[in-house]
Amino acid sequence: MKQVHEKELEVNGVKICYDIPIKKVVEYEKFFIVLIREKKEIPNNIIAYDYSGNEIWKINDIVKAKIPRGYYDMEKISEHLLKAYYELGIIYEIDFTTMSVINETYMR
C-alpha cells in the first residue's frame, strides 16, 4: 500500500480516493485504517480496508455513537488495539479481536 497523494491511496493496484485529505494511515497485518480530516469536523472519518482495497468498517460501526462525530487522531497500540481520539474529548480504545470499545477516557 502506498499513498499516491494527499487524497489518494493505492493498494494492490486499487486506488482509493477521497474528497478530503488523508491525515494518517495505520497498518495492521490483515487490514489498514485511514483517518481523513480537514480543519472542520468530518463525521465517521476513520475507515478500515482490507489489502484488496475493500472497505471493512467505519469507526461508528464499532463505537455506535447516536450522532457520529469526527475524530482528530488515531494511534496503533498493538496488533489488535487502536486508540481513536474523538473531537469531543473522548479517547476510545478499540479491540479488533472483539470489534468493541474496551476503554473510554474523558479528557474534559
N, C-alpha and C positions, 0 to 999 in steps of 0.2 A: 504494500500500500504506500502511496506517496501523495503528498499534497501538490497539486499542479499549480494552483494559485490561491489567493485568499478566499475564494468562494467555491473551490472545486477540489475533489479528491479523485484519485484513480486507484482502483483495487482490482487486480487480476483482469485488467482490460475493460472494466466497467467504470464509467465516470459517474460520480455523484455530485450534483450541482445544487447550490443554494442561492437564494436571493440575498442572503445575509452572510457576512464574513465568518469564517471558521476561526474561533478563538483558540481551541485546544483539541487535540486528538490523543486518546489514551488507548493503548493496545493491550489486549489480553490474548491468551492462547487461541481461543476459538472465535473471538469477535473483537471489535473495536468500538469505541464510543467517541462521538463527536459533540463538542459544545459549540453551538453557533450563537453569536452575540454581537449586538450593536450597543450604542450608548443608551438607547431606550430598552425597556424591558420586552423580552420576547417569550411568551408562554411556552412551556413544554419543549425547551430548547436543548435538551440532552437526548441524543438519539444513538441507539446501538445498531450495528450492522454485522452480518457475518462476512467472511472474507470472499464471498461471491458477490458482495455488494447489495444483498437483500436486507431491508430494514427488519430488525427483530422486535424492537420495542422503543417506546419513548418513555422518558422519566415518569410521567404521570401514570403510566401503566403499573408502576411499582408503588409510587408514593400515594396515589389516589387522592390528590387534593380536590376538593369540591370546585374550587376555581383555580385552574392551573396558572401558576405564575412562572416567572423566569428564574434562571439560575445564572450566577455570575462567575462561578468557577467549579472545578471538579478536580479530584486528586485520587490516584490509584494508591490504595493502601496495601493490597496484596493481590494475588491472582484471582481471588473471588470477592474482594471488597473494594468499594468505591465510596468516597466522600463527595457529596454534592452540596454546594453552597447556595442556598435559596436566597432570592432577593430580599425577603422579609426578615432575614437574620436567623434563619434556622439552618443547621448543618445536618444533613441526613447521611447516615452510614448504611449502605445498601449491600446486602449479601446476595451474590448471584447464584449460590447453590440452592437457596430457598426463594429467590426473587422477592425479597421482602426487606423492609426497613428494620434494622436491628437496633438502631440508636438514633435519637433526635437530641440535638444540643441547641438550646436557645441562646442567642448572643445578645438579645436586648432585654 
